[in-house]
Structures are given as structure tokens and as C-alpha cells.
Amino acid sequence: MMWIHPALQGLGLLLSIYVLYLGYARFLVLHRGVKGVFAWKRHVALGLVAMAIWPAGLALGGGMAWWNWHTVMITGRHYQVALIMLPPLLFGLASGYVMDKHKKKRGALPLAHAINNALLVLLAVVQLITGIGVIRDFILP
């Protein structure tokens, strides 16, 4: 049961890397003048799934901590980075929603969305690293 959280978050990280790759194609078209096709619907759908996995995983991780240790927020940097991810996660969801529902030529919002979500992927990598420490220090001993 304890492995559901890391497995789910790992899936979210892998999916987010793919979604970031799809978004990079859009960045090249908008900001570098590269000709290409952007898989808009795939980017939006999979991005939404990835961004839904992360808060679900946060809740599941907190639940697992409570279930097994009868406390939460004991994993140091791991839970701190998880909480830091929440505001950019909300911005990523909101900005993606606006761009998907109200399609028009934009410059700043897609760039802010891309930078924000690339930061989220980097934070998720930090979560992977700190999560390995949690597994080593709290689960395997």
C-alpha cells in the first residue's frame, strides 16, 4: 500500500515530461519561428491528467503518512517542496484553461505558462530525489 504514492507520482512525472516536450514544440513555433505542428488536444488532455495526479499524490502521500506514522509533515524537504508546488500548479491549470477555452494569438501568457510548468517539472524531479530519501530513511529500515 505504501508504494502507491511513489508509483503514482512517478507516473505523473513521466507524463509531465512528455507534456513538456509537446509544449516545447509550441514554444518553438511561437518564439523561434520554427514551422511545425502542435498537438494541442493531446498537450491539454495529458497536461490535465499530469496536473491532477500531483495533488492527488500529495493527498495520498499525506494519507499514507498518517496511516503508517500517525503524523504528517515529517519528511522535511519532501513535504515542503510538495507545498511549494501548489501555487504554480494552480497557475498552470488556470493559464492552461484560459488558453484552451479562449483561443487567440498570445505572447506573454503561453510563455508564463511554459516557464511555470517547466519549473513544476523541475520541482517534481526534486520530489523524486527527496522521495528516494524518504523511502531510504522511513520505509526501508
C-alpha positions as CSV (number, residue, x, y, z in Angstrom):
1,M,0.0,0.0,0.0
2,M,2.9,2.4,0.8
3,W,4.2,2.1,-2.8
4,I,1.1,3.6,-4.4
5,H,2.2,7.2,-3.7
6,P,5.7,6.9,-5.3
7,A,4.3,4.9,-8.2
8,L,1.5,7.5,-8.9
9,Q,3.9,10.4,-8.6
10,G,6.5,8.7,-10.8
11,L,3.8,8.3,-13.4
12,G,2.9,12.0,-13.0
13,L,6.5,13.0,-13.5
14,L,7.0,10.9,-16.6
15,L,3.7,12.2,-18.1
16,S,4.7,15.8,-17.3
17,I,8.0,15.4,-19.1
18,Y,6.1,14.2,-22.2
19,V,3.7,17.1,-21.9
20,L,6.6,19.5,-21.5
21,Y,8.1,18.0,-24.7
22,L,4.8,18.6,-26.5
23,G,4.7,22.2,-25.2
24,Y,8.3,22.8,-26.3
25,A,7.1,22.3,-29.9
26,R,4.6,25.1,-29.3
27,F,7.3,27.3,-27.8
28,L,9.5,26.8,-30.9
29,V,6.6,27.8,-33.2
30,L,5.7,30.9,-31.2
31,H,9.0,32.3,-30.1
32,R,11.6,30.8,-32.5
33,G,9.7,30.9,-35.8
34,V,10.1,27.2,-36.3
35,K,7.5,25.7,-38.6
36,G,5.7,22.7,-37.0
37,V,2.5,21.2,-35.7
38,F,1.4,21.5,-32.1
39,A,-0.6,18.6,-30.7
40,W,-2.9,21.0,-28.8
41,K,-5.6,18.5,-27.7
42,R,-3.0,15.9,-26.6
43,H,-1.0,18.5,-24.7
44,V,-4.1,19.8,-22.9
45,A,-5.6,16.4,-22.1
46,L,-2.3,14.8,-20.8
47,G,-1.3,18.0,-19.1
48,L,-4.6,18.0,-17.2
49,V,-4.0,14.4,-16.2
50,A,-0.4,15.1,-15.0
51,M,-1.6,18.1,-13.0
52,A,-4.4,16.1,-11.5
53,I,-2.0,13.3,-10.5
54,W,0.3,15.6,-8.4
55,P,-2.3,16.9,-5.9
56,A,-3.9,13.5,-5.7
57,G,-0.5,12.1,-4.9
58,L,0.1,14.8,-2.3
59,A,-3.2,13.9,-0.6
60,L,-2.3,10.2,-0.9
61,G,1.2,10.7,0.5
62,G,-0.2,12.6,3.4
63,G,-2.8,9.9,4.0
64,M,-0.1,7.2,3.9
65,A,2.0,9.1,6.3
66,W,-1.0,9.5,8.7
67,W,-2.0,5.8,8.3
68,N,1.5,4.5,8.9
69,W,3.1,7.0,11.3
70,H,0.1,8.8,12.7
71,T,1.6,12.2,11.7
72,V,2.3,14.3,8.6
73,M,4.9,16.7,7.6
74,I,7.8,14.7,9.0
75,T,9.6,14.2,5.7
76,G,11.4,17.5,5.6
77,R,12.2,18.9,2.2
78,H,9.9,16.3,0.5
79,Y,6.7,17.7,2.0
80,Q,8.0,21.3,1.9
81,V,8.6,21.1,-1.9
82,A,5.2,19.5,-2.3
83,L,3.6,22.5,-0.7
84,I,5.7,24.9,-2.8
85,M,4.3,23.2,-5.9
86,L,0.7,24.0,-5.1
87,P,0.6,27.7,-6.2
88,P,2.4,27.1,-9.5
89,L,0.2,24.1,-10.1
90,L,-2.9,26.3,-9.7
91,F,-1.4,28.9,-12.1
92,G,-0.6,26.1,-14.6
93,L,-4.1,24.8,-14.5
94,A,-5.7,28.2,-14.7
95,S,-3.5,29.6,-17.5
96,G,-3.9,26.3,-19.5
97,Y,-7.7,26.5,-19.1
98,V,-7.8,30.2,-20.3
99,M,-5.7,29.4,-23.3
100,D,-7.7,26.3,-24.2
101,K,-11.1,27.8,-23.8
102,H,-10.4,31.3,-25.2
103,K,-8.1,30.6,-28.2
104,K,-6.4,33.6,-29.7
105,K,-2.9,34.9,-30.6
106,R,-1.0,35.4,-27.4
107,G,2.6,36.1,-26.4
108,A,3.0,36.5,-22.7
109,L,0.6,34.0,-21.2
110,P,1.9,31.0,-23.1
111,L,5.4,32.0,-22.1
112,A,4.4,32.4,-18.5
113,H,2.6,29.1,-18.6
114,A,5.6,27.3,-20.1
115,I,8.1,28.8,-17.6
116,N,5.7,28.0,-14.7
117,N,5.2,24.4,-15.8
118,A,8.8,23.8,-16.6
119,L,9.5,24.9,-13.0
120,L,6.9,22.4,-11.9
121,V,8.6,19.6,-13.7
122,L,11.9,20.6,-12.1
123,L,10.2,20.6,-8.7
124,A,8.8,17.2,-9.4
125,V,12.4,16.0,-10.1
126,V,13.4,17.4,-6.7
127,Q,10.4,15.5,-5.3
128,L,11.7,12.3,-6.9
129,I,15.1,12.8,-5.3
130,T,13.8,13.7,-1.8
131,G,11.2,10.9,-2.2
132,I,14.1,8.4,-2.6
133,G,15.5,9.8,0.7
134,V,12.1,9.3,2.3
135,I,12.0,5.7,1.1
136,R,15.5,5.1,2.3
137,D,15.0,6.8,5.7
138,F,11.4,5.9,6.6
139,I,10.2,2.9,4.7
140,L,13.1,0.5,4.1
141,P,14.8,0.4,7.6
